[in-house]
Amino acid sequence: MSHTPGYDRGMLDKIRMREEILDDLDEEIELELDDARLGSGRACDPLDFRQTYFRDLLRLQGELVKVQDWVKETGHRLVVICEGRDAAGKGGVIKRITQRLNPRICRVAALPAPNDRERTQWYFQRYVSHLPAAGEIVLFDRSWYNRAGVERVMNFCTDAEYEEFFRSVPEFERMLVRSGIQIVKYWFSISDDEQELRFRARMEDPLKQWKLSPMDLESRRRWEAYTLAKEIMLERSNIPEAPWWIVPAVNKKKARLNCISHLLSQIPYQDVERPEVTLPERVFSPDYIRQPVPDDMIVPELY
């Protein structure tokens, strides 16, 4: 770091540390400003709740870091299933859960539609390879419950395949739990009007138009069919070993806080003592000469 007149090294270090902290916070603020911009026409959350939101989100994310340390230390295996209608906010919650965690420990499984080969496999087979090993957390952004939702509504599976799914899924999940995998299942619930508003907001925003697929638009037309499919799914796959939890998600910020807070309550984590980290002294070699970098390799400083 070059010396700046009027500042000593310690002060410059403090300024840089503050810049790093603010940079982390800016990512969160950018997301919220984006939500506010797309939500034009609706009353914004009161300022005091925005302050509460940012404060509590950072606090809850701090607890998630403790969960991460505990999972790594104990070898715990955790699966979090996030289901819900299109635009229900699943991705936003997942992003806040994973935002400050190590991707080697906590990862997201968001599988595309099955290919021709996968369609001939045992239905659960392509999901099994994404299950966590010891010391891992996996969040499924949609899961094997596609068969109970989109596949049922869009007629991508037969009645026999649909019924076989409900015969198999309780035993499949009980088997996972018996093997030591904890399963937490969330359904994110939004209203008819809220989904329409979010779809229209995406249609008008060039940064998010990619989120709207023909399947999403068709799901809008089949709202009632999705409602029936959801009700059957919750009734037939709500087992004591892996119960369903409903997240009211019309308010995105509250849904994020409520879901993360509830998830923390489901995990028997404890503080893990970390070894003290000491920064080693920098080694200087008297014969080391730094070679100049050619100017044409430098990224232009436009900002």
Disulfide bonds with the S-S distance in Angstrom:
none
